[in-house]
């Protein structure tokens, strides 16, 4: 079939230049090796998606001049704000940028957008510490690490006076907040919260245009100096701080709280990758009109093993809920939203179902492990949110035991809420399964974009790429060889398999016994 399509494409090549979806049929690694004459059509071809362009930046395409010229034209056609989402991938592309074409694009884009420049600098700084246990110690990898501070300096040297002032104030402010962690370590635990307050009182906001690095549309109006909380005892103490923020394009007097966690001694880049995939899935669901819910909260690496993580607003972890009540989710929802059958309870149940379905699809693809109740949040409307993606794709806790064998967590208390029948026969269970199937089928249509986003990070040294065949297995989980009906049946079986799986309950029990995390 592919040969037939290629033949028809060659026959009608001039008539289909406006169809970027045709590119994968003639812009291939084989075409690069043969220097196919079809590549001469690229200067005239319509711009493709950013995710398709990312694939052409991988080593398989060998920096072919015609392909690179096309990729740069595509990137230039998008506003910098759109491209910023893929900044981790563009930083990785510098590894293969022998002709400095990607670097040239990045430097030009920093002239068009201060925020693009700032996000790029933070990502460059986040890469400059070689990951622990990294396999790639080649000269090429060393050259990549040596290049990053040079690119950073070229960006800064290119700032005009106004841009330089904005950069200095933005970075100084958040560097001071992050450095509080180091000042806390010598203090006894009971004095650390007061220590955070003292340090916050020393920090002055310079200007009214500072923004949250994880969400540039949120303008910082001030710090709640009493909000600082030390999260755990470590060589460097992670801290949570709440800012007063306003929407950049909204009423500047409409001020809302936004808490952020400042981490030191922790590589946040893998969380960024997982949340990129979740964000792509969220966009896919919205584009096809599905009500599945996902919340891709902001995470940004700001330096070597440093990062900022947005706290999901109006949520409690399932573990925290267990500290205040002995009941399961079914009982908690009745306490919080009213009796079964009431409008409040049924609305919250539906919210839980549409969010559980969204994260079921995301979990099947990403394979996040360590899904204990400290990593599951419930918001004030009853929606489920997953956090902490330290184990995705091929890796899992306990020396990669892969004890959590279900594709996604569907514990007994979750099934009580989703399936009142207890036998996978209720209307709400069928709604959940139907949403999972529709979400999975929608994701399959955009498989290449998701895979390309992950593929570009393959040489990053992230732990999730340290074993097995993460890209090949990710592709297999999409089951491209299946028809829509076969794929739907596959997802139905995945839901049935996850239903109150014993390994899910077993993992929660282990976490309770070892870490005291409520079941």
Backbone torsions as a table, in degrees:
resi	resn	phi	psi	omega
1	UNK	NA	-42.1	-178.7
2	UNK	-63.3	-37.4	179.0
3	UNK	-65.9	-36.7	178.4
4	UNK	-64.9	-44.8	179.3
5	UNK	-61.7	-42.4	-179.8
6	UNK	-63.1	-39.8	178.3
7	UNK	-62.8	-45.5	179.7
8	UNK	-65.5	-37.0	179.0
9	UNK	-62.2	-45.4	179.5
10	UNK	-63.9	-34.8	-177.7
11	UNK	-68.9	-33.3	-174.7
12	UNK	-119.3	30.0	-170.7
13	UNK	-56.4	-37.9	-177.0
14	UNK	-73.5	-21.5	-176.0
15	UNK	-88.5	-11.7	-173.5
16	UNK	-118.7	19.1	-179.9
17	UNK	-63.0	-18.9	-178.6
18	UNK	-86.3	4.2	-176.0
19	UNK	-112.5	94.1	-178.6
20	UNK	-65.0	-22.2	179.8
21	UNK	-64.6	-14.2	179.0
22	UNK	-79.9	-14.9	-174.3
23	UNK	-54.9	-45.6	-176.5
24	UNK	-60.5	-14.6	-179.5
25	UNK	-82.0	-22.0	-179.9
26	UNK	-130.4	-12.0	172.1
27	UNK	-100.4	90.4	-175.0
28	UNK	-130.7	161.1	174.8
29	UNK	-54.7	-36.3	178.3
30	UNK	-64.5	-42.1	178.5
31	UNK	-63.8	-34.2	178.0
32	UNK	-65.7	-47.1	-179.0
33	UNK	-60.8	-35.7	-177.8
34	UNK	-91.0	-3.5	-175.2
35	UNK	49.3	53.3	-175.0
36	UNK	-54.4	141.4	178.0
37	UNK	-65.7	-21.2	178.7
38	UNK	-62.9	-25.4	179.7
39	UNK	-64.3	-18.3	178.0
40	UNK	-66.9	-14.1	179.5
41	UNK	-79.8	-15.5	-172.6
42	UNK	-58.6	-37.8	179.3
43	UNK	-59.9	-19.9	-176.4
44	UNK	-103.8	1.0	-171.8
45	UNK	-87.0	146.5	178.4
46	UNK	-63.6	150.8	-178.8
47	UNK	-66.2	135.6	178.7
48	UNK	-92.1	-176.1	176.1
49	UNK	-71.3	161.0	178.3
50	UNK	-64.1	-38.0	-178.6
51	UNK	-65.3	-35.7	176.0
52	UNK	-67.2	-40.9	178.7
53	UNK	-61.9	-35.6	-179.8
54	UNK	-60.3	-39.1	180.0
55	UNK	-60.0	-37.6	-178.3
56	UNK	-69.3	-11.7	177.6
57	UNK	-88.2	-7.0	-177.8
58	UNK	-75.0	160.3	-176.2
59	UNK	-57.1	-25.3	-177.7
60	UNK	-59.9	-23.3	-177.5
61	UNK	-98.9	0.5	166.5
62	UNK	52.7	28.2	177.5
63	UNK	57.9	33.2	-178.5
64	UNK	-55.0	131.1	-173.5
65	UNK	-55.2	-42.7	-178.6
66	UNK	-68.2	-39.8	179.5
67	UNK	-67.2	-43.8	-179.9
68	UNK	-63.8	-39.6	178.1
69	UNK	-61.8	-39.7	178.4
70	UNK	-66.2	-45.5	-179.4
71	UNK	-59.0	-44.9	-179.4
72	UNK	-64.6	-38.1	176.7
73	UNK	-63.2	-40.0	178.3
74	UNK	-62.8	-49.4	-178.1
75	UNK	-61.7	-41.2	179.8
76	UNK	-65.5	-23.9	-177.1
77	UNK	-76.1	-16.7	179.2
78	UNK	-98.0	144.6	174.3
79	UNK	-64.0	147.4	-177.9
80	UNK	-53.1	-33.3	-178.4
81	UNK	-60.7	-35.7	179.0
82	UNK	-69.8	-39.0	-175.9
83	UNK	-73.6	-25.9	-177.3
84	UNK	-54.4	-34.3	179.9
85	UNK	-54.6	-34.3	-176.0
86	UNK	-98.8	23.4	-177.3
87	UNK	-58.3	-41.8	178.3
88	UNK	-57.6	-38.1	-179.8
89	UNK	-69.9	-38.7	-179.8
90	UNK	-68.3	-34.8	175.5
91	UNK	-64.0	-41.9	177.4
92	UNK	-63.6	-32.4	-179.6
93	UNK	-62.6	-21.7	177.0
94	UNK	-63.6	-19.9	177.3
95	UNK	-61.8	-33.9	-172.3
96	UNK	-109.2	13.1	-169.1
97	UNK	-91.5	62.2	-174.8
98	UNK	-61.8	-33.0	-178.6
99	UNK	-91.0	3.3	178.4
100	UNK	59.4	29.7	179.6
101	UNK	-76.8	-41.3	177.5
102	UNK	-65.5	-43.7	177.8
103	UNK	-58.4	-42.1	178.7
104	UNK	-60.8	-43.2	177.4
105	UNK	-61.1	-46.7	-178.0
106	UNK	-59.8	-43.7	-179.3
107	UNK	-65.7	-37.7	177.6
108	UNK	-66.2	-40.3	-179.1
109	UNK	-65.8	-32.5	178.9
110	UNK	-66.2	-23.7	176.9
111	UNK	-75.0	-22.0	-177.9
112	UNK	-91.7	-19.8	-174.5
113	UNK	-150.5	120.1	175.8
114	UNK	-62.5	-40.7	-177.5
115	UNK	-65.5	-40.8	175.4
116	UNK	-57.1	-44.8	179.9
117	UNK	-61.5	-44.1	-178.0
118	UNK	-65.6	-46.2	-178.9
119	UNK	-63.4	-38.6	177.5
120	UNK	-63.1	-45.4	-179.8
121	UNK	-61.7	-44.6	179.0
122	UNK	-60.6	-41.8	179.4
123	UNK	-67.5	-37.9	175.8
124	UNK	-62.0	-43.1	179.5
125	UNK	-65.3	-34.4	179.9
126	UNK	-69.5	-18.8	-178.9
127	UNK	-92.3	-12.3	-167.4
128	UNK	-78.0	-1.8	174.3
129	UNK	-106.9	120.4	-178.2
130	UNK	-66.3	127.7	-177.4
131	UNK	-60.2	145.3	178.5
132	UNK	-61.9	130.9	178.0
133	UNK	77.2	14.2	-179.5
134	UNK	-62.4	136.5	-177.1
135	UNK	-81.6	-33.3	-170.5
136	UNK	-85.0	98.0	177.4
137	UNK	-111.7	24.2	-176.0
138	UNK	-70.1	168.1	177.8
139	UNK	-62.5	-34.1	-179.7
140	UNK	-65.3	-40.0	178.7
141	UNK	-67.7	-41.0	178.0
142	UNK	-62.3	-38.8	178.6
143	UNK	-65.5	-37.3	177.6
144	UNK	-62.2	-48.0	-179.8
145	UNK	-63.4	-35.0	179.2
146	UNK	-71.3	-29.0	-177.7
147	UNK	-71.7	-34.9	-170.1
148	UNK	-57.1	-50.0	178.6
149	UNK	-65.1	-26.5	177.5
150	UNK	-68.7	-43.3	177.8
151	UNK	-63.5	-42.1	178.2
152	UNK	-56.3	-45.8	-177.8
153	UNK	-68.2	-35.2	178.3
154	UNK	-64.5	-36.7	177.1
155	UNK	-63.1	-48.6	-177.7
156	UNK	-63.5	-40.6	179.5
157	UNK	-64.4	-24.2	-178.8
158	UNK	-85.5	-6.0	179.9
159	UNK	-70.0	140.4	167.6
160	UNK	-79.5	-179.5	-173.7
161	UNK	-60.9	-42.4	-179.3
162	UNK	-66.4	-46.7	-179.8
163	UNK	-63.1	-37.1	178.8
164	UNK	-64.3	-39.0	179.4
165	UNK	-66.0	-44.6	179.0
166	UNK	-62.0	-45.0	179.6
167	UNK	-59.2	-48.1	-177.0
168	UNK	-61.0	-46.0	-177.0
169	UNK	-68.0	-43.1	-179.5
170	UNK	-62.3	-48.1	-175.3
171	UNK	-74.2	-37.8	178.2
172	UNK	-61.0	-43.3	-177.1
173	UNK	-60.9	-50.6	-175.5
174	UNK	-78.4	-24.3	172.0
175	UNK	-65.0	-39.6	179.2
176	UNK	-65.7	-40.9	178.9
177	UNK	-64.3	-45.1	-178.7
178	UNK	-63.6	-37.3	-175.2
179	UNK	-70.8	-11.1	177.2
180	UNK	-57.5	-33.7	-178.7
181	UNK	-53.7	-45.7	-179.5
182	UNK	-65.3	-34.1	-179.4
183	UNK	-70.4	-21.4	-176.8
184	UNK	-81.9	-27.3	-169.6
185	UNK	-56.1	-41.7	-179.2
186	UNK	-68.5	-15.7	-175.0
187	UNK	-80.8	146.6	171.0
188	UNK	-60.8	152.6	-175.8
189	UNK	-53.6	-41.7	-174.4
190	UNK	-70.3	-13.7	-179.3
191	UNK	-101.8	-2.9	-171.6
192	UNK	-70.5	-36.7	-179.6
193	UNK	-64.4	-42.9	176.5
194	UNK	-64.4	-33.9	177.8
195	UNK	-64.0	-38.6	177.5
196	UNK	-62.3	-43.7	-179.4
197	UNK	-60.3	-44.4	179.9
198	UNK	-59.8	-42.9	-178.5
199	UNK	-69.1	-39.0	179.5
200	UNK	-64.9	-35.3	-179.8
201	UNK	-66.0	-21.8	179.7
202	UNK	-79.7	-18.9	-173.4
203	UNK	-86.6	123.8	177.4
204	UNK	-103.6	138.4	174.6
205	UNK	-83.6	123.6	-179.7
206	UNK	-104.1	101.0	179.7
207	UNK	98.2	165.7	-178.1
208	UNK	-111.4	20.2	-177.5
209	UNK	-118.5	14.9	176.0
210	UNK	-71.8	146.3	-177.8
211	UNK	-133.8	160.8	176.0
212	UNK	-70.9	125.1	-179.3
213	UNK	-57.8	-31.4	179.9
214	UNK	-78.8	-14.5	-177.9
215	UNK	-151.5	83.8	-174.5
216	UNK	-59.4	-15.5	178.0
217	UNK	-81.2	-5.0	179.3
218	UNK	-102.3	110.2	-178.8
219	UNK	-84.7	130.7	-177.8
220	UNK	-79.9	121.2	178.7
221	UNK	-99.7	-15.9	179.6
222	UNK	168.3	172.3	176.7
223	UNK	-111.0	136.4	171.3
224	UNK	-82.8	97.6	-169.8
225	UNK	-64.8	-21.6	178.5
226	UNK	-86.2	-1.0	-171.3
227	UNK	-87.4	-13.2	-172.5
228	UNK	-63.0	130.1	-179.5
229	UNK	-131.9	125.4	171.6
230	UNK	-77.0	131.4	-171.3
231	UNK	-90.2	-29.7	179.9
232	UNK	-165.4	165.7	177.2
233	UNK	-89.5	123.1	179.5
234	UNK	-157.3	175.0	179.3
235	UNK	-56.6	-37.2	171.2
236	UNK	-126.5	128.1	-170.8
237	UNK	-89.4	117.8	173.2
238	UNK	-63.9	142.0	-178.5
239	UNK	-128.8	148.9	174.9
240	UNK	-112.9	129.0	-177.1
241	UNK	-132.7	139.8	179.4
242	UNK	-104.1	130.1	177.4
243	UNK	-106.1	152.4	167.2
244	UNK	-91.4	124.1	-175.8
245	UNK	-130.4	157.6	174.6
246	UNK	-133.2	149.1	178.7
247	UNK	-68.3	130.7	-176.9
248	UNK	-55.9	-37.6	-176.2
249	UNK	-100.4	6.3	-177.6
250	UNK	-110.4	-161.0	179.0
251	UNK	-71.6	118.2	-177.1
252	UNK	-69.0	-12.4	176.0
253	UNK	-91.6	-6.6	177.7
254	UNK	-87.3	83.3	-172.3
255	UNK	-95.7	132.9	-178.8
256	UNK	-128.4	154.3	177.1
257	UNK	-81.0	144.8	171.6
258	UNK	-142.1	113.1	178.8
259	UNK	-85.7	144.9	176.5
260	UNK	-135.4	146.9	174.5
261	UNK	-102.0	129.9	177.3
262	UNK	-105.7	114.0	-175.8
263	UNK	-105.8	139.9	174.0
264	UNK	-130.1	136.5	-177.8
265	UNK	83.1	22.4	-177.5
266	UNK	-144.5	128.4	-179.5
267	UNK	-85.0	115.0	-176.3
268	UNK	-92.1	-1.5	-169.7
269	UNK	-65.5	-31.7	179.7
270	UNK	-69.4	-37.1	174.5
271	UNK	-60.6	-39.8	178.9
272	UNK	-59.0	-45.4	-179.0
273	UNK	-62.3	-46.6	179.3
274	UNK	-59.5	-42.5	-177.8
275	UNK	-73.3	-25.6	171.7
276	UNK	-63.0	-46.1	178.9
277	UNK	-62.7	-43.1	178.5
278	UNK	-62.0	-39.5	178.4
279	UNK	-66.4	-40.3	176.3
280	UNK	-61.9	-42.4	178.1
281	UNK	-63.4	-41.2	177.7
282	UNK	-57.8	-45.2	179.1
283	UNK	-64.5	-38.6	178.8
284	UNK	-63.3	-47.4	-179.3
285	UNK	-60.1	-42.9	179.9
286	UNK	-66.2	-38.4	-177.3
287	UNK	-64.7	-33.2	-178.4
288	UNK	-98.3	6.2	174.0
289	UNK	80.1	25.7	177.8
290	UNK	-92.5	146.2	-175.9
291	UNK	-91.7	8.9	-179.6
292	UNK	-59.6	140.3	-173.8
293	UNK	-108.7	132.9	171.3
294	UNK	-138.6	149.2	178.8
295	UNK	-127.6	90.2	178.1
296	UNK	-81.2	86.9	-178.7
297	UNK	-66.6	159.6	-174.3
298	UNK	-80.0	136.1	172.7
299	UNK	-138.8	137.1	179.9
300	UNK	-143.7	123.2	170.9
301	UNK	-72.9	133.6	-177.3
302	UNK	-117.0	-5.4	179.8
303	UNK	-176.3	-179.1	177.7
304	UNK	-57.8	112.9	-179.2
305	UNK	53.4	40.1	174.1
306	UNK	-131.4	149.0	178.3
307	UNK	-170.5	165.2	178.1
308	UNK	-118.7	132.5	180.0
309	UNK	-124.7	124.5	175.8
310	UNK	-70.5	137.8	173.7
311	UNK	-84.3	130.6	179.5
312	UNK	-66.9	121.7	-173.7
313	UNK	-70.4	151.6	173.0
314	UNK	56.3	45.0	-179.9
315	UNK	-131.9	157.8	167.5
316	UNK	-131.1	145.2	174.8
317	UNK	-72.8	153.9	177.4
318	UNK	-60.5	-32.2	177.6
319	UNK	-64.1	-43.1	177.9
320	UNK	-62.3	-39.0	177.6
321	UNK	-59.9	-37.8	-178.3
322	UNK	-68.1	-17.5	179.1
323	UNK	-79.0	-15.9	-176.0
324	UNK	-115.3	-5.8	178.9
325	UNK	-150.9	149.7	179.4
326	UNK	-91.4	-10.6	-176.4
327	UNK	-79.4	169.2	174.1
328	UNK	-87.8	-174.0	-178.6
329	UNK	-58.6	-37.1	-179.1
330	UNK	-59.7	-43.4	179.4
331	UNK	-73.1	-39.8	-179.5
332	UNK	-62.9	-41.9	179.5
333	UNK	-63.4	-35.6	177.5
334	UNK	-68.0	-38.7	177.5
335	UNK	-64.7	-40.3	-172.9
336	UNK	-85.8	-31.6	-170.1
337	UNK	-121.0	-6.5	179.5
338	UNK	112.8	174.2	-176.8
339	UNK	-67.2	157.9	176.9
340	UNK	-55.3	133.1	-179.0
341	UNK	95.7	-17.7	178.1
342	UNK	-73.9	154.5	-179.7
343	UNK	-56.3	-39.8	-179.0
344	UNK	-64.1	-45.8	-179.1
345	UNK	-65.5	-46.2	-175.4
346	UNK	-68.0	-33.5	176.0
347	UNK	-66.1	-42.4	178.9
348	UNK	-66.8	-39.1	178.0
349	UNK	-61.7	-43.7	179.3
350	UNK	-63.8	-39.9	176.6
351	UNK	-60.8	-40.2	178.8
352	UNK	-65.0	-38.8	-178.4
353	UNK	-67.3	-48.0	-176.0
354	UNK	-68.2	-30.6	177.4
355	UNK	-78.5	-38.3	176.6
356	UNK	-62.5	-37.5	177.7
357	UNK	-67.3	-42.4	178.1
358	UNK	-59.2	-46.1	-179.0
359	UNK	-75.7	-21.4	173.8
360	UNK	-64.7	-45.2	178.5
361	UNK	-64.6	-46.7	179.7
362	UNK	-61.3	-39.8	-177.9
363	UNK	-70.3	-37.9	177.9
364	UNK	-58.7	-39.6	-177.5
365	UNK	-79.4	-45.3	-174.8
366	UNK	-85.2	-23.0	-177.9
367	UNK	55.9	48.9	176.8
368	UNK	-68.7	135.4	177.1
369	UNK	-114.1	-174.5	-174.4
370	UNK	61.8	42.8	-176.5
371	UNK	-88.1	51.5	175.6
372	UNK	-76.5	173.7	-171.3
373	UNK	-72.8	-9.6	172.3
374	UNK	-76.4	-18.3	-178.4
375	UNK	-103.2	8.7	175.8
376	UNK	-117.1	123.1	178.9
377	UNK	-107.8	151.2	171.2
378	UNK	-123.2	126.8	-178.9
379	UNK	-88.9	178.9	-173.0
380	UNK	-67.8	-14.3	177.6
381	UNK	-98.6	2.9	178.5
382	UNK	93.0	8.0	-177.4
383	UNK	-86.5	143.7	178.4
384	UNK	-86.1	138.7	174.7
385	UNK	-136.3	127.7	175.4
386	UNK	-89.9	141.2	174.9
387	UNK	-132.0	167.4	173.4
388	UNK	66.4	101.0	-175.9
389	UNK	-116.7	51.3	178.7
390	UNK	-73.3	-17.1	179.1
391	UNK	-131.4	103.5	177.4
392	UNK	-135.6	168.8	178.6
393	UNK	57.7	-108.1	-170.5
394	UNK	-95.9	-4.2	-172.5
395	UNK	-111.2	152.6	-179.3
396	UNK	-151.7	163.4	-178.6
397	UNK	-65.6	168.1	175.3
398	UNK	67.9	40.2	179.7
399	UNK	67.9	37.6	178.1
400	UNK	60.7	45.7	176.9
401	UNK	-69.9	-26.0	-176.1
402	UNK	53.9	44.9	-179.5
403	UNK	-64.7	-38.1	179.4
404	UNK	-77.6	92.5	-169.4
405	UNK	-89.0	-16.0	177.3
406	UNK	-70.2	150.8	178.8
407	UNK	-66.5	-25.8	177.7
408	UNK	-156.0	160.5	-176.0
409	UNK	-79.9	125.4	175.9
410	UNK	-143.4	72.3	-173.4
411	UNK	-70.5	172.0	-177.6
412	UNK	-57.1	-44.7	-177.8
413	UNK	-69.8	-27.9	175.5
414	UNK	-70.3	-41.0	179.3
415	UNK	-69.0	-30.3	175.6
416	UNK	-59.0	-38.1	-178.3
417	UNK	-78.8	-40.8	-176.6
418	UNK	-78.6	-35.7	-172.0
419	UNK	-129.8	84.7	-178.9
420	UNK	-59.4	-23.2	-178.2
421	UNK	-70.2	-25.5	-176.9
422	UNK	70.4	9.0	-176.4
423	UNK	-137.4	20.4	179.8
424	UNK	57.9	40.1	-178.5
425	UNK	-126.4	-1.9	-175.7
426	UNK	-80.7	160.8	177.3
427	UNK	-61.6	-39.2	-177.8
428	UNK	-68.5	-34.5	175.3
429	UNK	-64.9	-44.5	179.2
430	UNK	-63.9	-33.9	175.3
431	UNK	-63.4	-46.0	179.4
432	UNK	-58.7	-49.8	-178.1
433	UNK	-63.5	-41.6	179.3
434	UNK	-60.4	-42.7	178.6
435	UNK	-66.0	-40.4	177.5
436	UNK	-59.9	-45.1	-179.2
437	UNK	-63.4	-47.9	-178.8
438	UNK	-63.2	-40.3	178.6
439	UNK	-65.0	-41.8	-180.0
440	UNK	-65.7	-43.4	179.5
441	UNK	-64.2	-38.3	177.5
442	UNK	-65.2	-42.4	-180.0
443	UNK	-62.3	-37.4	-179.4
444	UNK	-60.3	-33.8	-178.9
445	UNK	-67.9	-21.9	-179.5
446	UNK	-113.8	25.9	-175.8
447	UNK	-53.9	-47.2	-173.4
448	UNK	-62.8	-38.8	179.4
449	UNK	-64.0	-41.0	178.9
450	UNK	-67.2	-45.7	-178.8
451	UNK	-63.8	-41.6	180.0
452	UNK	-62.0	-37.6	178.9
453	UNK	-61.6	-41.5	178.9
454	UNK	-74.4	-40.5	-177.1
455	UNK	-57.2	-38.7	-178.0
456	UNK	-64.0	-16.9	-178.7
457	UNK	-96.8	6.0	-171.0
458	UNK	-59.0	-36.1	-177.8
459	UNK	-95.6	14.4	-173.6
460	UNK	-75.9	-15.5	-175.5
461	UNK	83.7	7.7	177.9
462	UNK	-65.5	144.2	-177.6
463	UNK	-56.7	-32.0	-175.4
464	UNK	-66.8	-11.5	177.6
465	UNK	-105.5	11.9	-170.4
466	UNK	-84.0	-8.1	-178.5
467	UNK	-152.2	160.8	174.9
468	UNK	65.9	-154.4	-179.0
469	UNK	-124.8	75.6	-172.1
470	UNK	-60.5	-39.2	-178.5
471	UNK	-72.9	-45.1	179.0
472	UNK	-60.9	-41.5	-179.5
473	UNK	-72.6	-33.0	174.0
474	UNK	-61.4	-45.2	178.6
475	UNK	-61.6	-40.4	-180.0
476	UNK	-61.9	-34.9	-178.3
477	UNK	-69.6	-17.5	171.9
478	UNK	-79.8	-18.4	-178.2
479	UNK	48.0	62.4	-179.3
480	UNK	-64.5	-19.1	-179.4
481	UNK	-77.0	-12.4	-176.2
482	UNK	-87.3	149.6	168.7
483	UNK	-73.0	170.0	178.9
484	UNK	-60.3	-40.9	-179.9
485	UNK	-64.0	-43.9	179.5
486	UNK	-64.3	-40.7	179.3
487	UNK	-65.9	-38.1	177.4
488	UNK	-62.4	-43.9	178.9
489	UNK	-65.3	-35.2	176.7
490	UNK	-61.2	-44.4	-179.5
491	UNK	-68.2	-36.6	177.0
492	UNK	-61.1	-43.0	178.8
493	UNK	-65.3	-36.8	178.4
494	UNK	-63.0	-38.9	177.8
495	UNK	-65.0	-44.5	-179.8
496	UNK	-64.7	-39.0	-179.4
497	UNK	-66.7	-37.0	-177.9
498	UNK	-75.1	-19.9	-173.3
499	UNK	-58.2	107.4	176.2
500	UNK	50.6	42.0	-177.8
501	UNK	-64.5	139.2	-174.0
502	UNK	-65.3	-31.1	-179.8
503	UNK	-69.0	-28.5	176.4
504	UNK	-66.0	-48.4	178.0
505	UNK	-63.7	-38.5	179.7
506	UNK	-63.4	-40.2	-179.9
507	UNK	-67.3	-40.5	176.9
508	UNK	-61.1	-39.1	179.2
509	UNK	-65.3	-42.8	178.7
510	UNK	-60.5	-44.8	-179.4
511	UNK	-64.4	-35.2	178.6
512	UNK	-67.9	-42.6	-177.3
513	UNK	-71.9	-37.6	-175.5
514	UNK	-88.1	-39.9	-172.1
515	UNK	-113.5	-8.9	-177.6
516	UNK	74.9	18.6	179.5
517	UNK	-80.0	121.8	-175.0
518	UNK	-57.8	138.7	178.4
519	UNK	-74.5	NA	NA
